[in-house]
Amino acid sequence: MAIFDWLRGKPARPATASAAATPEERFVRDIEARVRANPRVLSVVRIPDDPMALRVTANGTAMTMFLGNLFSDTRELEPERREAQIQRHLRG
């Protein structure tokens, strides 16, 4: 909220979800979008007990993608190397 809005008594603007998202949440959203874009994927569901995991059904097979290690392994890399490693993981 801007100070002048507060002084004028205007209500606070709600924070956007992306502004409040952690780096981990943004990473999972990115991977989720990439997986959903694959035409062989039938469904992608977040696992409530593990915020860094996705349940993916593709080609009639269900699997769980645990993204914690991938996030840890790629967060410090340069963008090009990070992208290459993520692509390699998603193809595997």
trRosetta pair geometry for C-beta under 8 A, 3 or more apart (Angstrom, degrees):
i j d omega theta_ij theta_ji phi_ij phi_ji
1 5 5.4 -123 -175 80 88 123
1 6 5.3 94 134 -58 123 99
1 10 7.8 176 -154 89 109 93
1 12 4.2 -76 -68 -120 125 86
1 13 6.5 159 -90 19 70 77
2 5 4.5 92 62 4 88 105
2 6 7.0 -156 92 -7 47 85
3 6 5.6 -55 -152 36 34 114
3 7 6.4 34 152 -19 67 105
4 7 5.5 -50 -145 37 36 112
4 8 6.2 28 156 -13 66 108
5 8 5.9 -62 -146 43 30 105
5 10 4.1 -72 -169 58 87 122
5 12 7.7 118 119 -100 128 47
6 9 7.7 44 178 -69 30 23
6 10 7.3 -76 -65 51 25 77
6 12 7.8 23 -87 -79 86 83
15 19 5.4 -121 -178 75 93 123
15 20 5.2 81 132 -44 131 116
16 19 4.5 92 62 1 89 105
16 20 7.2 -179 86 0 48 87
17 20 6.2 -70 -152 45 32 100
17 21 6.3 49 151 -48 67 102
18 21 5.4 -37 -145 6 36 122
18 26 7.4 74 -149 -98 79 101
21 25 4.1 -129 -165 90 96 127
21 26 5.1 116 125 -54 128 84
21 29 7.4 -23 -160 -9 155 139
22 25 4.7 99 50 4 76 101
22 26 7.1 -142 92 -2 41 85
23 26 5.8 -55 -148 39 33 111
23 27 6.2 38 152 -23 66 106
23 71 7.9 132 126 -167 95 118
23 75 7.0 71 148 -132 138 122
24 27 5.6 -55 -150 34 31 115
24 28 6.4 28 155 -17 66 104
24 51 7.0 72 131 117 123 114
24 52 6.3 -63 -175 -87 116 103
24 71 6.0 39 -121 -161 77 161
25 28 5.8 -53 -146 37 32 108
25 29 6.3 34 153 -19 64 106
25 51 7.3 -42 -90 166 78 122
26 29 5.6 -53 -148 37 32 114
26 30 6.4 35 153 -22 64 105
27 30 5.7 -55 -151 33 30 112
27 31 6.5 23 155 -13 65 106
27 67 6.8 169 127 151 109 131
27 71 5.0 90 134 -110 164 109
27 75 7.8 -57 -81 -87 145 95
28 31 5.8 -55 -145 41 32 107
28 32 6.0 37 154 -24 66 109
28 46 7.6 66 161 -115 131 109
28 51 6.9 -110 -40 156 167 74
28 52 6.2 -132 -79 -123 122 50
28 54 7.3 161 -161 -51 95 105
28 67 5.9 149 -100 73 81 157
28 71 8.0 -29 -54 -70 74 130
29 32 5.6 -55 -144 37 28 115
29 33 6.4 29 157 -19 64 105
30 33 5.9 -56 -152 34 28 109
30 34 6.5 26 152 -17 63 107
31 34 5.6 -55 -149 37 34 113
31 35 6.2 32 155 -19 68 106
31 54 7.1 -152 113 -13 112 144
31 65 7.4 -154 150 127 132 143
31 67 5.8 180 44 -115 168 143
31 70 7.7 92 -89 100 148 144
31 86 7.3 -132 -96 -159 93 115
31 90 7.5 -164 -146 -84 88 113
32 35 5.9 -56 -146 37 29 109
32 36 6.2 29 155 -18 64 109
32 44 5.7 148 -153 144 82 143
32 46 7.5 -22 -101 -71 139 91
32 54 6.0 174 -96 -98 86 142
33 36 5.7 -55 -144 38 29 112
33 37 6.5 36 154 -27 62 106
34 37 5.7 -55 -154 27 31 115
34 38 7.5 40 148 -30 59 94
34 86 7.8 111 24 153 176 117
34 90 6.2 -68 131 -116 130 156
35 38 6.0 -44 -167 12 40 114
35 41 5.7 124 160 -99 77 165
35 44 5.3 120 103 -95 121 141
35 54 6.7 149 37 125 165 159
35 56 5.8 -95 179 -110 139 131
35 65 7.4 -143 -86 3 152 161
35 90 7.1 -144 -82 -139 77 112
36 41 6.2 -124 -119 95 30 141
36 44 5.2 -94 -73 12 86 140
38 41 4.5 83 77 -9 99 110
38 58 7.0 -8 108 -118 129 132
40 58 4.8 56 126 -166 94 103
40 59 5.4 -7 -179 -48 111 89
41 44 6.3 14 168 -47 131 98
41 56 6.2 -59 -137 -165 110 102
41 57 7.2 110 -163 79 64 52
41 58 4.6 -42 -100 -92 58 100
42 57 4.6 -51 63 103 105 102
42 58 6.4 177 6 -95 79 38
42 60 7.8 70 -12 -64 143 37
43 55 7.9 -7 113 108 99 87
43 56 7.3 174 91 -149 57 41
43 57 4.6 26 46 38 91 111
44 54 5.6 -14 -166 -176 93 121
44 55 7.4 149 -158 77 42 53
44 56 5.4 -3 -107 -105 75 76
44 57 7.9 -143 -65 25 41 68
45 54 7.0 140 70 -165 39 67
45 55 4.5 -20 64 60 96 104
45 56 8.0 -170 25 -70 66 36
46 51 7.4 4 -174 -135 116 49
46 53 7.6 112 -161 85 57 60
46 54 6.2 -46 -101 -109 48 67
46 55 7.7 -28 56 16 1 84
47 50 4.7 8 96 51 120 90
47 51 8.0 -133 76 -70 75 20
47 53 4.3 -19 33 90 130 108
47 54 6.9 -153 -10 -97 90 16
47 55 5.7 108 -64 -30 93 98
47 64 7.0 32 -51 -139 142 111
50 53 3.9 30 104 14 122 122
50 66 7.2 -46 152 -121 146 86
52 66 6.7 48 116 -167 93 62
52 67 4.7 -134 175 66 83 87
52 68 4.2 82 124 -63 153 80
52 71 6.6 -92 -144 0 125 139
53 64 5.9 1 -176 -178 114 101
53 65 6.5 163 -155 84 61 54
53 66 5.0 -20 -103 -105 97 59
53 67 6.5 -174 -86 10 38 83
53 68 7.8 -24 -57 -22 79 93
54 64 7.2 161 82 -156 44 55
54 65 4.6 -3 57 54 93 106
54 67 6.9 50 -2 -28 95 118
55 62 6.6 -1 -180 -170 93 102
55 63 7.7 170 -155 88 53 34
55 64 5.6 -28 -102 -101 65 74
55 65 7.9 -163 -77 19 19 74
56 62 7.2 158 86 -152 44 53
56 63 5.5 -20 65 65 91 82
56 64 7.5 154 19 -101 77 22
56 65 5.8 41 -7 -14 121 111
57 60 7.5 -4 -180 -132 93 11
57 61 7.0 172 -151 84 59 34
57 62 4.8 -25 -96 -95 83 74
57 63 7.9 151 -89 18 37 63
58 61 6.2 -26 70 60 63 83
58 63 7.5 -36 28 21 97 108
66 69 6.8 50 116 11 99 97
67 70 5.1 -62 -157 47 61 114
67 71 5.7 66 145 -28 85 101
68 71 5.8 -57 -151 34 27 111
68 72 6.4 23 155 -15 64 108
69 72 5.6 -56 -146 40 34 111
69 73 5.9 30 157 -18 69 110
70 73 5.8 -57 -141 40 28 109
70 74 6.1 1 167 0 64 118
70 85 7.7 169 -154 135 85 104
70 86 6.9 91 178 -109 120 71
70 89 5.4 73 -117 -138 129 171
71 74 6.5 -78 -142 47 21 93
71 75 5.9 34 167 -48 65 108
72 75 6.4 -39 -132 6 21 113
73 77 7.9 15 139 -26 61 121
73 85 6.7 -139 121 161 111 147
74 77 5.2 -56 -156 19 57 122
74 81 8.0 -171 -139 116 82 81
74 82 4.6 103 -175 -140 102 84
74 85 5.2 -170 -95 85 111 133
74 86 6.2 55 -116 -56 166 90
75 82 7.8 77 -86 -120 14 125
77 81 4.3 -119 178 93 121 109
77 82 4.1 160 84 -65 114 81
77 85 6.6 116 18 10 172 137
78 81 5.0 77 57 18 83 104
78 82 6.7 -152 87 -12 35 93
79 82 5.5 -58 -140 37 27 115
79 83 6.2 28 162 -20 65 106
80 83 5.9 -54 -149 35 27 110
80 84 6.5 26 153 -18 62 107
81 84 5.6 -54 -147 37 33 113
81 85 6.3 30 156 -17 66 107
82 85 6.0 -59 -150 37 28 107
82 86 6.4 26 154 -17 64 108
83 86 5.8 -56 -146 37 30 110
83 87 6.2 31 156 -19 65 107
84 87 5.8 -55 -147 37 29 111
84 88 6.3 32 154 -21 64 107
85 88 5.6 -51 -146 35 32 114
85 89 6.4 34 153 -20 64 104
86 89 5.7 -55 -151 36 32 112
86 90 6.3 26 154 -16 66 108
87 90 5.8 -58 -145 40 30 108
87 91 6.3 28 157 -18 65 108
88 91 6.0 -57 -146 37 27 109
88 92 6.4 30 155 -27 62 109
89 92 5.9 -58 -150 29 29 113
